[in-house]
Amino acid sequence: MKDSVLDTLANEGILLEPSAAEFVLARSDPIEFVRSALASMQQQPLVLTVDDLRPFAEAPVVRTVPKALEEVRNMPQAPPPRSDGDVRILRDITGNSTCEGNIIDFARYFNDRFKKIKKILSGRRELVGCLPVPKATKYDRDVRMIAMVNEVRTTKNGHKLIEVEDDEGRCPVLILKDSPLINDSIVNDEVIGIVGKTSSKGDLVVMKELIRPDLPLRGGMRPSDSSSSVAFMSDVHIGSNTFLQKPWERMIHWLRTEGKDEIQYLVVPGDVVDGIGVFPGQEEELEIDDIFAQYEALVNHFKDIPDSIRVIVQPGNHDAVRPAEPQPTFPKDIAKLFDSSLTLVGNPCYLEIEGRKILTYHGRSLDDWIGSVQGLNYNNPLEAMREMLKRRHLAPIYGGRTPLAPEKEDFLVIDEVPDIFITGHVHGAGISDYRGVKLICASTWQAQTPFQRMHNFNPDPAKLPITHLGTGETRMMNFN
């Protein structure tokens, strides 16, 4: 009986101290007692002690399912997906913004991020039995925990010291300079899993393994019966005196001839106009110096796209929307300029087109990723996109170049795995795959700017990535 009970619990990842095992075996239904007790605990300890279990033996264990159902019913309900023909807008911030920017908003925002990514990490085998941060430093033993990074610094001896916290407390985590983890870039405000050993003094945890939420391994998009293709066109920058009119005309001609029957959807992830006052001295680079006139010119350019192509447009940091992410779609005064057949969405946005889930994000945070993670650069933005997927967050770093709005939930968490992940912003162009997700960095329709020339950056303009929704095959058209 004893061995059978302990084996059953061990197979479920539940370990007991010897005294706790005797305590459990004295219950009328040992296995059900432990399961019910764990269901009532906020955190599941790595090894259960008598002190952990005694409160649930002294009083009847109350089933938590009704309470959980009540909490779910009382939670704010997400709005249903918006549909526009075969295009379903699964989630964006449009119409859902409630933040005022106070302390309560920020606390709620980061708490939502922590809970969402913790849920992903909790499913990792390496983190079974993870402890809250205060308990992790209480005993001299191996520990597992999930926490958000507050600060990362290097000590005078070359070690890396990370301050982490969860919703119960904070502690320092040390990566020794001779550890293989020492060169792993850890950024502020990301949520990580830690496997380590508490120091003998109980004042810090020495990291042995760094666990990231990452994507599950997949084989890519399974073939479907869709015969449609979607094209991606970012950073049009209408209004700039470096807008590439001739390549644009070649692209439009192709869409109206050879591409007319091939392309059914066109997704435009931001910076559709050059904007006004986005950076110092911008007025010297503008051909159109009125924001409404820029959007009117954009609408005229879009009119040449065949009516058979459904166009989905989202804003970027140059557009006339709030700069803080997540960004709602264009305001009414701008939106009314567009043809009603266009679908306008926020940034970022989860779309579903003919059964394929697409995460489209303008990509402002690429600046922060490239500035914070060793080995990343503007010449290969696809690597930065992989880092977003590994960490399951588009823009974790608060206080960088990407302004963040503290909404009631963190819309920048990648809690659903897309089939296609698309960004723009950096004026590069590329196609890749990561764990079954198609990565696409869309191109630009703006030539090299004086700012880019000063920093010796060469854009990769006038290219059009195209993905077949049935097969997942992706190719790049070049209109230079």
Long-range contacts (C-beta under 8 A, 24 or more apart in sequence): 1-25, 5-30, 5-31, 9-34, 13-128, 13-129, 14-38, 14-48, 15-46, 15-47, 15-48, 15-129, 16-47, 16-48, 17-47, 17-48, 17-49, 17-50, 19-49, 19-50, 20-48, 20-49, 20-50, 20-52, 20-53, 23-50, 23-53, 23-54, 23-57, 24-53, 27-57, 33-57, 33-61, 36-61, 36-63, 37-61, 39-64, 40-64, 42-132, 43-130, 43-131, 43-132, 43-135, 43-168, 44-129, 44-130, 45-129, 45-131, 45-135, 46-129, 46-130, 46-131, 46-142, 46-143, 46-144, 47-129, 76-408, 81-352, 84-310, 84-343, 85-310, 86-310, 86-353, 86-354, 87-265, 87-310, 87-312, 87-343, 87-351, 87-352, 87-353, 88-351, 88-352, 88-353, 89-343, 89-345, 89-349, 89-350, 89-351, 90-349, 90-350, 90-351, 90-352, 90-357, 90-416, 91-349, 91-350, 91-411, 92-314, 92-326, 92-328, 92-329, 92-345, 92-346, 92-347, 92-348, 92-349, 92-350, 92-411, 93-326, 93-327, 93-328, 93-346, 93-407, 93-411, 94-328, 94-329, 94-345, 94-346, 95-328, 96-407, 96-408, 97-328, 97-405, 97-407, 98-407, 98-408, 99-405, 99-406, 99-407, 99-408, 101-405, 101-406, 105-406, 105-407, 105-408, 106-406, 108-406, 108-408, 109-404, 109-406, 109-407, 109-408, 109-409, 109-410, 110-148, 110-189, 110-406, 110-410, 111-167, 112-408, 112-409, 112-410, 112-413, 113-148, 113-189, 113-191, 113-393, 113-396, 113-410, 113-412, 113-413, 114-148, 114-166, 114-167, 114-191, 116-409, 116-410, 116-413, 116-415, 117-191, 117-213, 117-392, 117-393, 117-413, 117-415, 118-146, 118-166, 118-191, 120-213, 120-392, 120-415, 121-146, 121-191, 121-192, 121-193, 121-211, 121-213, 122-146, 124-193, 124-211, 124-213, 126-193, 126-195, 126-209, 126-211, 127-193, 127-195, 127-211, 130-193, 132-166, 132-167, 132-168, 132-169, 133-164, 133-165, 133-166, 133-168, 133-169, 133-170, 133-171, 134-168, 134-169, 134-171, 136-171, 136-198, 136-205, 137-171, 137-198, 137-202, 137-203, 137-204, 137-205, 138-198, 138-202, 139-198, 139-202, 140-198, 140-199, 140-200, 140-202, 141-197, 141-198, 142-195, 142-196, 142-197, 142-198, 142-208, 143-194, 143-195, 143-196, 143-197, 143-198, 143-205, 144-193, 144-194, 144-195, 145-193, 145-194, 145-205, 146-191, 146-192, 146-193, 146-194, 147-173, 147-191, 147-192, 147-194, 148-189, 148-190, 148-191, 148-192, 149-186, 149-187, 149-188, 149-189, 149-190, 149-191, 149-192, 150-188, 150-189, 151-188, 152-186, 152-187, 152-188, 160-186, 162-186, 162-207, 164-192, 164-194, 171-204, 171-205, 172-203, 172-204, 172-205, 173-204, 173-205, 173-206, 173-207, 174-199, 174-204, 174-205, 174-206, 174-207, 175-206, 175-207, 176-206, 179-207, 181-207, 181-209, 181-210, 183-374, 184-210, 185-372, 185-373, 185-374, 185-375, 186-210, 187-369, 187-372, 187-373, 187-391, 187-396, 187-397, 188-396, 188-397, 188-398, 188-399, 189-396, 189-397, 189-398, 190-391, 190-393, 190-396, 191-391, 191-393, 191-396, 212-390, 212-391, 212-392, 213-390, 213-391, 213-392, 214-389, 214-390, 214-391, 214-392, 214-435, 215-389, 215-390, 215-392, 215-417, 215-434, 215-435, 215-436, 215-437, 216-417, 216-435, 217-435, 217-436, 218-417, 218-435, 218-436, 218-437, 219-436, 220-433, 220-436, 220-438, 220-472, 221-356, 221-419, 221-436, 221-438, 221-471, 221-472, 223-470, 223-471, 223-472, 224-354, 224-355, 224-356, 224-469, 224-470, 225-470, 226-354, 226-355, 226-356, 226-468, 226-469, 226-470, 227-470, 228-264, 228-265, 228-353, 228-354, 228-468, 228-469, 228-470, 229-262, 229-263, 229-264, 229-265, 229-466, 229-467, 229-468, 229-469, 230-263, 230-264, 230-265, 230-266, 230-267, 230-353, 230-358, 230-420, 230-466, 230-467, 230-469, 231-259, 231-263, 231-265, 231-266, 231-267, 231-464, 231-465, 231-466, 231-477, 232-266, 232-267, 232-268, 232-269, 232-422, 232-440, 232-442, 232-464, 232-465, 232-466, 232-467, 233-266, 233-267, 233-268, 233-442, 233-443, 233-445, 233-464, 234-268, 234-269, 234-270, 234-271, 234-316, 234-362, 234-422, 234-423, 234-424, 234-425, 234-442, 234-443, 234-444, 235-270, 235-271, 235-316, 235-424, 235-425, 235-427, 235-442, 235-443, 235-444, 235-445, 235-446, 236-268, 236-271, 236-272, 236-273, 236-298, 236-301, 236-444, 236-445, 236-446, 237-271, 237-272, 237-273, 237-274, 237-318, 237-444, 237-445, 237-446, 238-272, 238-273, 238-274, 238-288, 238-294, 238-295, 238-297, 238-298, 238-301, 239-273, 239-274, 239-275, 239-286, 239-287, 239-288, 239-289, 239-293, 239-294, 239-297, 240-274, 240-285, 240-286, 240-287, 240-446, 240-449, 241-285, 241-286, 241-287, 242-285, 242-446, 242-447, 242-448, 242-449, 243-274, 243-287, 243-445, 243-446, 243-447, 244-445, 244-446, 244-447, 244-461, 244-462, 247-445, 247-461, 247-462, 247-479, 247-480, 248-301, 248-445, 248-462, 248-479, 250-462, 250-479, 251-462, 251-464, 251-477, 251-479, 252-301, 252-304, 252-305, 254-477, 254-479, 255-305, 255-306, 255-309, 256-304, 256-306, 260-306, 260-308, 262-466, 263-309, 263-466, 264-308, 264-309, 264-310, 265-309, 265-310, 265-311, 265-312, 265-353, 266-305, 266-309, 266-310, 266-311, 266-312, 267-312, 267-351, 267-358, 267-360, 267-422, 268-311, 268-312, 268-313, 268-314, 269-314, 269-316, 269-347, 269-360, 269-361, 269-362, 269-363, 269-422, 269-423, 269-424, 269-442, 270-314, 270-315, 270-316, 270-317, 270-318, 270-319, 270-347, 270-362, 270-363, 270-424, 270-425, 271-315, 271-316, 271-317, 271-318, 271-319, 271-362, 271-424, 271-425, 272-298, 272-313, 272-315, 272-316, 272-319, 273-297, 273-298, 273-318, 273-319, 273-320, 274-318, 274-446, 275-318, 275-319, 275-320, 278-317, 278-318, 279-451, 285-449, 285-450, 291-320, 292-333, 292-334, 292-337, 295-320, 295-334, 295-337, 295-338, 296-337, 299-337, 299-338, 299-339, 302-338, 302-339, 302-342, 303-339, 307-341, 310-341, 310-343, 311-341, 311-342, 311-343, 312-342, 312-343, 312-344, 312-345, 312-351, 312-360, 313-338, 313-342, 313-343, 313-344, 313-345, 314-344, 314-345, 314-346, 314-347, 314-348, 314-349, 314-360, 314-362, 315-346, 315-347, 315-362, 316-347, 316-362, 316-363, 316-364, 316-424, 316-425, 317-362, 317-364, 317-425, 321-347, 322-405, 323-403, 324-403, 324-404, 324-405, 325-364, 325-365, 325-394, 325-395, 325-402, 325-403, 325-404, 325-405, 325-412, 326-405, 326-407, 326-411, 326-412, 327-362, 348-394, 348-411, 348-412, 350-416, 350-418, 353-469, 354-469, 355-469, 356-419, 356-420, 356-469, 357-416, 357-417, 357-418, 357-419, 357-420, 358-418, 358-419, 358-420, 358-421, 358-422, 359-414, 359-416, 359-418, 359-420, 359-421, 359-422, 360-422, 360-423, 361-394, 361-421, 361-422, 361-423, 362-423, 362-424, 362-425, 363-423, 363-424, 363-425, 363-426, 363-441, 364-395, 364-401, 364-402, 364-425, 365-394, 365-395, 365-397, 365-400, 365-401, 365-402, 366-423, 366-425, 366-426, 367-400, 367-401, 367-402, 367-425, 368-395, 368-397, 368-400, 368-401, 368-402, 371-400, 371-401, 372-397, 372-400, 378-426, 378-428, 378-457, 379-428, 380-428, 380-430, 381-423, 381-426, 381-428, 381-430, 381-441, 382-430, 382-431, 382-432, 382-439, 382-441, 385-421, 385-423, 385-434, 385-439, 385-441, 386-432, 386-434, 386-439, 388-414, 388-421, 389-414, 389-421, 389-434, 389-435, 389-437, 419-472, 420-467, 427-452, 427-457, 427-459, 427-460, 427-461, 428-459, 428-460, 429-460, 429-461, 429-463, 429-465, 429-476, 430-460, 431-465, 431-474, 431-475, 431-476, 438-467, 438-472, 438-474, 440-465, 440-467, 440-474
